[in-house]
């Protein structure tokens, strides 16, 4: 592939990705989610009850970023934190029924 063709292809891919992200953000906002929150919700949908550290590792972000997002989702009523039964210093994050309903609505 010539350099000019490669550059044009990369530009088109970048534009398509940007448009897809914009469309996804608009659709998620219709369900009360902001960009990035969906990843935590989906990770908990797959495996509920993870710690913030586990979520951060799974998503490849820093723990403070996950903690901030978890707190926002908790305020919105999508998540709840519960103390660990084996280590009181540790909290686990769970989807609420509202959170599960939101995931089902997004899946549709």
Secondary structure, DSSP 8 states (H G I E B T S, - for coil): --HHHHHHHHHHHHHHHHHHHHHHHHHHHHTT--TTHHHHHHHHHHS-SB-HHHHHHHHTS-HHHHHHHHHHHHHTTSEEEEE-SS-TT-EEEEE-HHHHHHHHHHH-
